Amino acid sequence: MAELVVALDLSDAGEALRLADSLAGIVPWVKVGLELHSHAGPALLRPLKERGFKVFLDLKMFDIPNTVSHAVRTAGASADMLTIHTLGGERMCRAALEAAGQCDSPPLIFGVTVLTSFAPGELPGYAGDLRELAADLAVKGRAWGLDGVVCSGHEAAAVKARCGATFRCLTPGIRPAAAGDDDQRRVMTPAQAVQAGADYLVVGRPILRAPDPAAAARAIVEDMEHSAIRNPS
């Protein structure tokens, strides 16, 4: 069953914790990304975990292997899932995995393929099919030992077909049918993403900006559950 990850894309730690309190018991995961981490720092992760959430620290690490290794070892002490860029290559990815394995509770390591903000033709230096590129990077990531990849829902089915059902897909760019796309381009509804094979669905603004974030999150979870029942794997 796919799981919902709520992106706490906020610039205030107190606001993030208040939102998390309203979502406790509704969603299993929260995401701390660059915006919130830059404002609040790593100290915010512990109170989120104390509230019963699994924490996805989405920093999209992309640097030389030694730097990424040290960063993963530090971040993995508090996070349950981390992201690195598959374009960092095999040595960087393997260094991240080795560092994760040294943590008391090793975090999942997911490789970013192609950001969901890119539309076809917008990726610098690449004019090909973004779906094919994401699947190619996923195949490499699986061979290197990653737990899964970050891709749009449009690539999830191809990733599963080439990497196997147990290789996990985390999909941002999830928008309920009535929501706008914002700066995202390759988007899907929650039901469509579940049907495509996504394992984790990341939703931010449609929940954060809702008049009742808890109700919005609950509606998305119900949509995911109904889709899973209609299309059992």
C-alpha positions in Angstrom: 0.0 0.0 0.0 1.4 3.4 -1.0 2.1 5.9 1.8 1.5 9.6 1.9 4.4 12.0 2.7 3.4 15.5 3.6 6.0 18.1 2.6 6.5 20.7 5.4 7.6 23.3 2.9 7.5 26.1 5.4 10.0 28.7 6.7 9.0 28.6 10.4 9.7 25.7 12.7 6.8 26.5 15.0 4.4 26.6 12.1 5.8 23.3 10.9 5.3 21.6 14.2 1.7 22.9 14.6 0.9 21.5 11.2 2.5 18.2 12.1 0.4 18.1 15.2 -2.8 18.5 13.1 -1.7 15.6 10.9 -0.6 13.1 13.6 -2.4 9.8 13.2 -3.5 10.7 9.6 -0.2 10.4 7.7 2.9 8.3 8.5 5.6 10.5 6.9 6.6 14.2 6.9 9.2 15.7 4.6 11.8 18.3 5.6 13.2 19.9 2.6 15.7 22.7 1.8 13.4 25.5 2.8 12.6 24.3 6.3 16.0 22.8 6.9 17.7 26.0 6.0 15.5 27.9 8.6 15.2 25.4 11.4 18.3 23.1 11.0 18.6 19.4 11.9 17.2 20.0 15.4 13.7 20.0 14.0 13.9 16.3 13.1 13.8 15.0 16.6 10.5 16.6 17.7 8.9 15.4 14.5 10.0 11.8 15.3 8.8 12.2 18.9 5.3 13.0 17.4 5.3 9.6 15.8 6.3 10.5 12.3 8.8 8.9 10.0 11.0 11.7 8.7 12.1 12.1 5.0 15.0 14.6 4.8 15.0 15.8 1.3 18.3 17.5 0.7 19.0 16.0 -2.7 22.7 15.6 -2.0 25.0 16.0 -5.0 28.7 16.4 -4.3 32.0 14.5 -4.2 31.7 11.0 -2.6 33.6 11.9 0.6 31.4 14.9 1.3 28.2 13.0 0.6 29.4 10.2 2.8 29.9 12.4 5.8 26.6 14.3 5.2 24.7 11.0 5.1 26.3 9.7 8.2 25.3 12.9 10.1 21.8 13.2 8.6 21.0 9.5 9.0 21.2 9.7 12.7 17.8 11.5 12.8 16.1 10.8 9.4 14.4 7.7 8.1 14.8 8.5 4.4 17.4 10.6 2.5 17.7 11.7 -1.1 20.9 11.9 -3.2 21.2 12.6 -7.0 21.7 9.6 -9.2 23.6 11.9 -11.5 26.3 11.9 -8.8 27.3 8.6 -10.2 28.1 5.1 -8.9 31.0 6.1 -6.5 28.9 8.8 -4.8 25.8 6.6 -4.5 27.8 3.7 -3.1 29.6 6.0 -0.6 26.2 7.2 0.6 24.9 3.7 1.0 28.0 2.7 3.0 27.6 5.7 5.3 23.9 4.9 5.8 24.8 1.4 6.8 26.9 2.8 9.7 23.9 4.5 11.3 22.2 2.9 14.2 18.9 2.8 12.2 20.0 3.0 8.5 17.9 5.4 6.6 16.5 4.5 3.2 18.5 6.1 0.4 16.6 7.3 -2.7 18.1 8.6 -5.8 16.6 11.6 -7.6 16.2 11.0 -11.3 14.6 14.0 -13.1 13.0 16.8 -11.1 9.3 17.0 -11.7 9.6 20.7 -12.4 11.1 19.9 -15.8 8.9 19.7 -18.8 10.0 17.9 -22.0 12.8 20.0 -23.6 13.7 21.9 -20.5 16.5 19.8 -19.1 19.7 21.5 -20.1 21.8 19.4 -22.5 19.2 16.7 -23.0 16.6 16.7 -25.7 15.4 13.1 -25.3 12.5 11.5 -23.5 12.5 12.3 -19.8 10.6 9.1 -19.0 13.4 7.1 -20.7 16.1 9.0 -18.9 14.4 8.6 -15.5 14.1 4.8 -16.1 17.7 4.5 -17.2 18.9 6.3 -14.1 16.6 4.1 -12.0 18.2 0.9 -13.5 21.7 2.3 -12.6 20.5 3.2 -9.1 19.1 -0.3 -8.5 22.4 -1.9 -9.6 24.3 0.4 -7.2 22.1 -0.7 -4.3 19.7 2.2 -3.8 16.4 1.5 -2.0 14.5 3.4 -4.7 14.3 6.5 -6.8 12.5 9.8 -6.9 10.6 10.2 -10.2 7.3 11.6 -11.4 4.2 9.4 -11.5 4.6 9.3 -15.3 7.8 7.4 -14.9 6.8 5.0 -12.1 5.4 2.3 -14.3 8.5 2.2 -16.5 10.7 2.1 -13.5 8.8 -0.8 -12.0 8.8 -2.6 -15.4 12.6 -2.3 -15.7 13.7 -2.6 -12.0 11.1 -4.9 -10.5 8.1 -4.4 -8.2 10.2 -4.3 -5.0 12.3 -1.4 -6.2 10.5 1.6 -4.7 9.3 4.8 -6.3 8.8 8.1 -4.5 6.7 10.5 -6.5 6.5 14.3 -6.0 4.3 16.4 -8.2 1.1 14.9 -6.7 -1.9 17.1 -7.2 -5.6 16.3 -6.4 -7.8 16.7 -9.4 -9.0 20.1 -8.4 -5.6 21.6 -7.6 -3.3 23.6 -9.8 0.1 22.5 -11.0 2.1 25.5 -9.5 5.7 25.2 -10.7 5.4 21.4 -11.2 5.1 20.1 -14.8 4.9 16.3 -14.8 2.1 15.9 -12.3 -0.5 13.2 -11.4 -3.4 12.8 -9.1 -3.0 10.5 -6.0 -5.1 7.8 -7.6 -3.2 7.9 -10.9 0.1 7.7 -9.1 -1.0 4.7 -7.0 -2.2 3.0 -10.2 1.2 3.7 -11.8 2.9 1.8 -9.0 4.2 4.7 -6.8 5.1 3.6 -3.2 5.4 7.0 -1.6 3.4 10.1 -2.7 4.7 13.5 -1.7 2.1 16.3 -1.3 2.9 19.8 -0.1 0.9 22.8 -1.2 -2.5 21.2 -1.8 -2.4 20.3 2.0 -0.5 23.3 3.3 -2.7 25.8 1.6 -6.0 24.0 2.3 -8.4 25.7 4.8 -8.3 22.4 6.8 -5.0 20.6 6.1 -6.0 17.6 8.2 -9.2 17.1 6.1 -7.2 17.6 2.9 -4.7 15.0 3.9 -7.4 12.6 5.0 -9.1 12.9 1.6 -5.9 12.1 -0.2 -5.2 9.1 2.0 -8.8 7.8 1.3 -8.3 8.4 -2.5 -5.1 6.3 -2.3 -6.8 3.5 -0.4 -9.7 3.4 -2.8 -7.4 3.3 -5.7 -5.4 0.4 -4.2 -8.6 -1.5 -3.6 -9.7 -1.0 -7.2 -6.3 -1.9 -8.6 -4.7 -4.5 -6.3 -1.1 -5.3 -7.1 
